[in-house]
């Protein structure tokens, strides 16, 4: 499979010049050479298969062999992820990206130790981009600003399938998934300390279904990945 690099745009031109960090990584780290084929993507769905025609220390020029647009999924998969410490958050974003999350929304839940910082959005996007390149994912997940508990209810309570993953749930995710209707699927992931009873009560009052993700208790950083994998299989996306 061809190496993937992200660029600001895919112009309707026969040749594309790539510079900046992506070109540096391609030239210095991956040691691409004239005649190699690679994939370019803009992160929003547009892509091009290109062949390198020239390069220097900081950029390369490529000829477009094929271009297209990655289709949007028929059903959006959204993860509301409670904030965690930076190393765990990075791991979570990597896993959510390779598992196919279309949208990732941070949530400062009651038991979240970490707090949202103004630069975290760009850091999460950078982590997602690195994971997307590794997994050859053309379209990047949308990284949103933090959401509050009330906003979860207002936005997703009646307009989406709101699934709350919790280790004390009485119903298995596979059973809850049988009742999924049309519309986005939203997975709510709590922090390492778990969701509070008040948060569970609020989420269920919004119309959320509390679901059990197996007998084993997963880390917050891993639960979203497992939940996405299960749901993707259950709805036929995988």
Backbone torsions as a table, in degrees:
resi	resn	phi	psi	omega
1	UNK	NA	140.0	-175.0
2	UNK	-71.7	147.1	174.7
3	UNK	-64.5	146.8	-176.5
4	UNK	-117.1	135.9	177.4
5	UNK	-132.4	143.7	-179.1
6	UNK	-99.9	136.7	-179.9
7	UNK	-128.5	160.5	-178.8
8	UNK	-60.7	-34.0	-179.5
9	UNK	-158.1	162.0	175.1
10	UNK	-112.7	93.0	-175.7
11	UNK	-70.4	154.5	177.7
12	UNK	-81.8	64.4	-178.1
13	UNK	-131.5	156.0	-179.5
14	UNK	-72.6	-20.4	-179.6
15	UNK	-130.7	147.4	179.8
16	UNK	-130.5	133.2	176.1
17	UNK	-103.4	130.0	-179.5
18	UNK	-116.0	130.0	177.4
19	UNK	-136.7	-166.7	179.1
20	UNK	75.3	-155.6	-174.6
21	UNK	-62.7	-38.3	-178.6
22	UNK	-65.6	-41.4	178.0
23	UNK	-65.3	-41.4	178.5
24	UNK	-60.4	-44.4	179.3
25	UNK	-63.5	-43.1	-178.8
26	UNK	-63.9	-42.2	-173.9
27	UNK	-81.7	-47.4	-172.6
28	UNK	-85.3	-34.0	-175.0
29	UNK	-96.1	-51.6	-177.3
30	UNK	-86.8	-11.5	175.8
31	UNK	57.3	45.5	176.5
32	UNK	-65.7	155.5	-176.6
33	UNK	-136.0	161.9	176.5
34	UNK	-56.8	133.0	-177.5
35	UNK	99.8	-13.9	177.7
36	UNK	-75.6	147.9	173.5
37	UNK	-102.9	138.8	176.9
38	UNK	-139.9	169.2	175.3
39	UNK	-107.7	138.2	173.0
40	UNK	-116.2	144.7	178.5
41	UNK	-145.4	152.0	179.0
42	UNK	-97.2	1.2	179.2
43	UNK	84.1	-14.4	-179.4
44	UNK	-107.2	6.6	175.9
45	UNK	123.9	-28.0	-179.9
46	UNK	-75.6	140.0	-179.6
47	UNK	-143.2	161.7	175.8
48	UNK	-148.4	134.9	170.9
49	UNK	-92.9	124.8	-172.7
50	UNK	-130.5	161.5	174.4
51	UNK	-121.6	134.0	-176.7
52	UNK	-72.5	130.1	179.2
53	UNK	-108.9	-26.2	177.2
54	UNK	-161.0	157.0	175.4
55	UNK	-155.8	156.1	172.0
56	UNK	-131.6	-157.9	-174.7
57	UNK	-70.5	-26.6	-170.9
58	UNK	-125.1	-0.8	-178.4
59	UNK	-158.4	165.5	172.5
60	UNK	-143.0	151.3	178.0
61	UNK	-111.7	137.6	-175.4
62	UNK	-135.6	149.6	176.5
63	UNK	-96.9	134.4	-179.2
64	UNK	-77.4	123.4	177.1
65	UNK	-97.6	-32.4	-176.5
66	UNK	-159.5	147.0	178.2
67	UNK	-143.0	160.0	-179.8
68	UNK	-174.9	-170.0	-179.9
69	UNK	-134.8	128.8	176.6
70	UNK	-71.6	128.0	-177.5
71	UNK	-68.4	146.0	173.1
72	UNK	-69.9	143.2	177.5
73	UNK	-64.0	150.3	180.0
74	UNK	-64.8	-30.4	-179.8
75	UNK	-132.8	125.7	-176.5
76	UNK	-76.4	134.0	174.8
77	UNK	-105.9	119.1	-175.8
78	UNK	-118.4	137.7	176.6
79	UNK	-120.2	122.0	170.1
80	UNK	-94.7	108.4	-172.1
81	UNK	-107.4	119.1	175.6
82	UNK	-63.1	142.9	-177.9
83	UNK	-65.8	144.0	178.6
84	UNK	-133.9	176.2	173.8
85	UNK	-61.2	155.7	-168.6
86	UNK	-56.4	-41.4	-178.6
87	UNK	-67.8	-38.6	177.8
88	UNK	-70.6	-37.7	178.7
89	UNK	-63.3	-42.3	178.2
90	UNK	-60.6	-44.1	179.0
91	UNK	-62.0	-41.4	-179.9
92	UNK	-63.2	-45.3	-178.9
93	UNK	-63.6	-41.2	176.6
94	UNK	-58.1	-48.3	-176.6
95	UNK	-68.8	-40.2	178.6
96	UNK	-64.3	-36.2	-179.8
97	UNK	-67.3	-49.5	-177.9
98	UNK	-70.4	-21.6	178.2
99	UNK	-84.2	-8.4	173.2
100	UNK	101.4	18.0	176.3
101	UNK	-60.3	130.7	178.8
102	UNK	-86.0	-25.2	-177.1
103	UNK	-149.0	133.6	179.7
104	UNK	-123.0	124.4	-176.0
105	UNK	-122.3	117.4	178.5
106	UNK	-72.4	148.6	-178.5
107	UNK	-140.0	123.6	177.4
108	UNK	-89.2	85.4	-178.1
109	UNK	-76.2	172.9	-173.8
110	UNK	-59.7	-39.7	-176.0
111	UNK	-96.7	9.3	176.1
112	UNK	-67.6	128.2	177.6
113	UNK	-79.2	-42.6	-178.2
114	UNK	-74.8	155.5	175.6
115	UNK	-118.5	148.1	-179.6
116	UNK	-70.9	132.7	176.6
117	UNK	-115.2	154.1	-173.2
118	UNK	-61.7	-25.2	-177.3
119	UNK	-92.6	-1.5	-174.4
120	UNK	-69.7	-31.3	179.3
121	UNK	-58.1	-46.6	179.1
122	UNK	-68.2	-35.8	177.9
123	UNK	-65.6	-43.2	178.5
124	UNK	-63.9	-40.5	179.2
125	UNK	-64.7	-41.0	177.6
126	UNK	-62.3	-41.0	176.9
127	UNK	-64.0	-43.0	178.7
128	UNK	-62.6	-39.3	-179.7
129	UNK	-64.7	-42.4	178.4
130	UNK	-62.9	-43.8	179.1
131	UNK	-66.1	-37.1	179.5
132	UNK	-65.3	-39.6	178.1
133	UNK	-64.0	-41.5	179.9
134	UNK	-64.1	-38.9	-176.2
135	UNK	-93.3	1.8	179.8
136	UNK	60.3	41.8	178.5
137	UNK	-90.4	121.3	-174.5
138	UNK	-75.0	-45.3	-175.3
139	UNK	-99.4	122.7	-179.0
140	UNK	-76.1	149.5	173.4
141	UNK	-68.7	148.8	174.1
142	UNK	-77.4	129.5	176.2
143	UNK	-106.5	115.1	-175.6
144	UNK	-97.8	172.1	171.8
145	UNK	-73.0	161.5	-177.7
146	UNK	-59.1	150.3	179.2
147	UNK	-117.3	150.0	176.7
148	UNK	-97.6	168.8	179.6
149	UNK	-60.9	-44.7	178.8
150	UNK	-62.7	-38.3	179.7
151	UNK	-67.1	-32.6	175.2
152	UNK	-58.7	-46.3	-180.0
153	UNK	-65.4	-44.7	-178.0
154	UNK	-65.2	-36.2	-175.0
155	UNK	-86.1	-38.8	-171.1
156	UNK	-116.9	-8.0	-173.5
157	UNK	-59.8	-39.3	-177.6
158	UNK	-119.0	-2.4	-174.0
159	UNK	-118.0	13.2	-178.0
160	UNK	-159.1	169.8	172.3
161	UNK	-90.6	103.6	-174.9
162	UNK	-95.1	110.1	-177.1
163	UNK	-113.4	122.1	-177.9
164	UNK	-105.1	113.1	-178.7
165	UNK	-84.7	123.5	-175.0
166	UNK	-150.1	137.7	-173.2
167	UNK	-70.7	-14.1	-180.0
168	UNK	-106.0	12.2	179.4
169	UNK	-64.3	151.0	-178.9
170	UNK	-93.6	-16.4	-177.8
171	UNK	-115.4	138.1	178.5
172	UNK	-73.1	151.6	178.3
173	UNK	-58.7	-37.7	-179.6
174	UNK	-63.5	-32.4	177.7
175	UNK	-76.0	-42.4	178.8
176	UNK	-62.9	-37.1	-177.1
177	UNK	-63.7	-23.3	179.3
178	UNK	-66.1	-19.8	-177.3
179	UNK	-101.6	6.9	-178.8
180	UNK	-66.3	133.7	178.4
181	UNK	-102.8	-177.6	176.7
182	UNK	-63.3	156.6	178.9
183	UNK	111.3	174.4	-178.4
184	UNK	-61.3	154.2	173.9
185	UNK	-112.4	122.8	-176.3
186	UNK	-114.4	120.9	175.7
187	UNK	-100.8	125.4	176.8
188	UNK	-101.2	122.0	-177.7
189	UNK	-113.6	123.6	179.7
190	UNK	-80.0	176.0	179.6
191	UNK	-80.8	-178.5	-179.9
192	UNK	-58.9	-34.2	-179.7
193	UNK	-80.6	-3.9	178.6
194	UNK	87.3	166.5	176.5
195	UNK	-77.3	146.7	176.6
196	UNK	-81.2	157.6	175.6
197	UNK	-55.8	-36.2	179.6
198	UNK	-65.6	-38.9	178.4
199	UNK	-67.9	-41.0	177.0
200	UNK	-61.2	-44.3	-179.6
201	UNK	-62.0	-43.1	179.8
202	UNK	-64.9	-44.7	-178.1
203	UNK	-65.3	-37.8	176.9
204	UNK	-70.3	-33.1	178.1
205	UNK	-68.0	-23.9	176.3
206	UNK	-78.7	-7.0	-176.3
207	UNK	104.3	8.7	-179.7
208	UNK	-73.6	148.6	174.8
209	UNK	-106.1	124.7	178.8
210	UNK	-85.4	126.1	-172.2
211	UNK	-128.6	145.7	179.5
212	UNK	-94.8	128.1	179.7
213	UNK	-103.4	69.1	178.9
214	UNK	81.9	169.2	-179.0
215	UNK	-75.6	-26.8	-178.2
216	UNK	-82.2	144.2	178.2
217	UNK	-91.4	118.6	-178.3
218	UNK	-91.7	154.4	171.4
219	UNK	-64.6	154.6	178.0
220	UNK	-57.9	-36.9	-178.7
221	UNK	-68.6	-20.1	-176.0
222	UNK	-105.3	-20.5	-173.4
223	UNK	-64.0	-39.6	180.0
224	UNK	-63.1	-40.7	178.4
225	UNK	-61.3	-47.7	-179.9
226	UNK	-64.3	-41.6	179.6
227	UNK	-64.0	-43.0	178.4
228	UNK	-63.7	-41.4	179.3
229	UNK	-61.7	-44.9	-179.2
230	UNK	-64.7	-48.1	-178.5
231	UNK	-64.6	-42.2	-179.9
232	UNK	-59.5	-36.9	177.7
233	UNK	-72.8	-42.4	-176.3
234	UNK	-66.9	-32.6	-178.1
235	UNK	-97.2	1.8	177.1
236	UNK	82.8	14.1	177.0
237	UNK	-75.3	-29.6	175.9
238	UNK	-101.6	NA	NA
